[in-house]
Amino acid sequence: MVKRSKEYKRLSSHLTKLVSKANHRYDRMKKAGWNSPAMETANKTGGRFSNGRSMSYREMQKEKKRVENFLNSKTSTKIGTRKSVNKMLKAT
């Protein structure tokens, strides 16, 4: 068994929490049939998010960045997507 550093374990634990939150949002949006820019980006870059098990440290860092980009996007939630669509409709 490979011995993992404290930093690796800390990142893995943090990534697991972020991935859980992101996958819940992703599933809610998909179930509702909503297609937002955040969903399109997630689908292009690999779809659902991985929790970091059996990943190298560098792979976990890349996945963390992808998850954070999704979570920080305003259109990653149904409310944010609705506001964005309404704003676009008012502008036209």
N, C-alpha and C positions, 0 to 999 in steps of 0.2 A: 504494500500500500504506500502511496506517495504521501509524504508528510506535507501538509499545507501550512503556509505562513499565516500569521494573524491577519495580515492585510487581505489575503485571499479570502479567508473565512469572513471577515468583516464585509468585504465587497459582495460576497455570495449571499450573505444574510440580507444586506440592503437591497440587492438586486431582486431577491425573492419577494420582498414586500412591494417593490415598485411594479414588478411583473404581475403580481396578483391584482393590484389596482388597475393596471393598464388592460389586462385581459378581461376584467369585469366590464370596463367601459367599452372595449372592443366588442364583446359579446352582446351588450345591450344595444349598441348601435346597429350591429348586424341583424339581430333579432327584429328590431324595429324597421329594418329595411332602409336605413338612412345611409347615404353615401356622401361623405364629406371629404374635404381635402386631406384631413388627418387620416381618415380611413384609407383613402387612395394611396397615400404615402406608405402607410403600414402594409398594405397589400403588396405594393411594389417591392418593398424591402424584406418581405418574408412572411407577412400575415401575422398570426398570433405570436406572442412574445415567449421566449424561452427563459426558464428560471435560473439558469447558470449551472445546473448540474452537468457534469462531464464536459465542462468548457474550460479552456485555458484562461489565464488571467486577462490576457489581451482580448480574447473573444468576449469575456464578461464585460470589459470596458466598452467595447463596441455596442453590445446589446444594451448596456445601461444608457448609453447616449441615445440610441434609437427609442428606448422606452421613455426617457425624459423628454425627447422631442415630441413624442405623441402626447404625453400627459400635459405638457406645457402649451400645446396647441389649443386655441379657443374652440376649434371645431371638433375636438375629441369627445365632446359631450352633446347630448341631444339639445340641451338648452342653448349652448354656444352655437351649434349649427343652425338652430331655428333663428337666433338673433342675427347671424350672419346672412341667412337667406332673406329675412325681412329687411335688413339694411340694403341689400342689393336690389330688392324689389322696389323700395322707396326711391332709390337713386335712379331708377329707370322710368 
